[in-house]
Amino acid sequence: MNLLRFAKDADQAKQLSRLYRQKKIRRVYRGVYTDDLQTPIARIVQRHWMSLVSHIVPNGILSFRTAVDLKPAPFGGGGIVFVTSSYVKTITLPGLIIKVLKGNRDAYIEQVLPGIARSNRARMLLENLMTVRGRQYKDIKTVGVEGVETILAKELRLRNEDA
């Protein structure tokens, strides 16, 4: 059925853990399970990445290139998403890396789906003009100056100069 199940409380966590021990579901991440026993976990993670990010990093916002593309950037045989929250952490799932960066998660945001937001257009453009320090994320974390110019040119064509 390819359904993700999230443990919302201790009782639900025990119930899901019991099903996992009975091999009726598979574990994707702590507190996250799937009843799909056939599909590789990496494919499930890539298909449901937004709901996983909103569960694993509650109140986080999609930022940098992830806010522009609204999809994981190709990285290391899988994908990577950049999320701004109140802490710094790298979370590795099969087929996906969630890079959590510390920053303001309350200002200049817009809702994408219930439970997940991203940087608004102005903030997104500024984030993508930032210099990337880590060599491993160069050309992955941001769209760069050319990408920002492309976004602005498209905005100009669609909404004129006043926008």
N, C-alpha and C positions, 0 to 999 in steps of 0.2 A: 504494500500500500504506500510505501515511501513517505511515512509520516514521522516528523520529529516530535519527540515528547520531552518536555522540560519539567524538571522537578521544581515546583513552586514553593513547597514546604517540606518539612521533615517526613510527614506521613507519605506524601507522594514520592519522595526520594526512596523511602523503604520499599514501597510497592514496585517502583521501577527497578530497584536493585534486585528484588526477588525475581522479577521477570527476566532480568539479565542473567542471574544465576541459573535459571531454568532454560536459558538459551532461546528465549522467545523474542528478545530484542537485543540490539547491539549498542554498545556505549560509543558515543561520538566524542564526548568531552564530559568533564565532571558535571553531573546533573542533567546531561543531554543524551538522549537515547533515540534510536530509530527502530521501527518494526520491519524495515527493509533488510532482509537477511542475505540478499544477493548482490546488490549494487556495491561497488567499492566505496568505502567510507569517504575517500577523497572526492569522489564525484558527488556524493550527497552533500558534503560540506560546501563544495563550489556551487551547487544548485541552490542551497538554502543559506548562503552566507549572510544575508541581511538579518534574518531572524536569529541566527547564531550570534552575530555581533551585538544585536540589541539585548540578547539574554546575557552574554558573557561580560559586556561592558555597558551596564545600564547607565543611562543618562550621558553616554558618550555621543559625540557627533562625528559624522564622516567629514574628513578634512583633506586638504591638499589635493592630490590627483584623484583620490577616491570621490571627493565632493564634485569634481568635474565630470568624471566618467560614470559614476554610480555603478562601478563594477571593479573587481580586483584587478590590479595591474599584474601582468605576467612577471613571475619572480621565482627563480630556483626550482623550476619544474612544476610549480603550482601558481598561486597568486598571493598578493599582499594587499592589505587595506590599511589605511591610515585613519586613526580615530583619535580625537582630542577628548581627554577626560581630566580627572583631578590627580592622576598619577602616571608614572612611566612604567611600561611593562611590554614585553614581547610575548605573545601567546601563539604557540605553534599547534596547529591542528593538521590532520592529514590533508594536504592539498591547499592549505591556506595559512598565512601568517597574519595575525592581527597586531599591528604596531601601534601601541597606545602611547600617546604623547601628552605631556602635561600642558594644560592651557585653559583659557577661558571657554567654558562650555555653555554659558548663559547668554552671551551677547552676539548679535549678528548671525542668527541661525534661522533656518526654515525647516519645517517638517517635511519629510519625504514620504514616510508611511507612519502609521501609528507605532509609537515606540522607537522611532529612529529619525534623527534630524541630520542636516548637513550645514556646512557654512553657507551663508547667503552669498549672492553673487559678488558683492564688494569684498567681503572677507576672503572668499575663495580665490579671487584674482590676486589679492595681496599675498595670501599663503603661497600661491604658485609662483610668485616672483622672488621668494626667499631663496637664499643660497643654501644648497644642501651640503652639510658638513661631512656626513659619512659617505665614503666612496662607494660602498655597496648599494646605496640608494640613489646615486647620481642617475639622472634620466628616468627614474622610476617614481620618486616621491612627488615631483612637481612636473607640470607641463612646460615649464620654463618660459622665457620671454616670448619666444615665437608662438607658443601655445596660447599665452595670454593675449597676444596681438591678434591671433586668429579668432579667439572668442570675442574680443572687442570689435573686430571687423564684421563679424556675423551679427552682433548686436546692433551695430550701426546700420547695416543693410536692412535688418528686420524692423527696427524701431526708430530709426532716424537719429540725428545728432542730439536731440533733447534728452533722450533716454540715457 
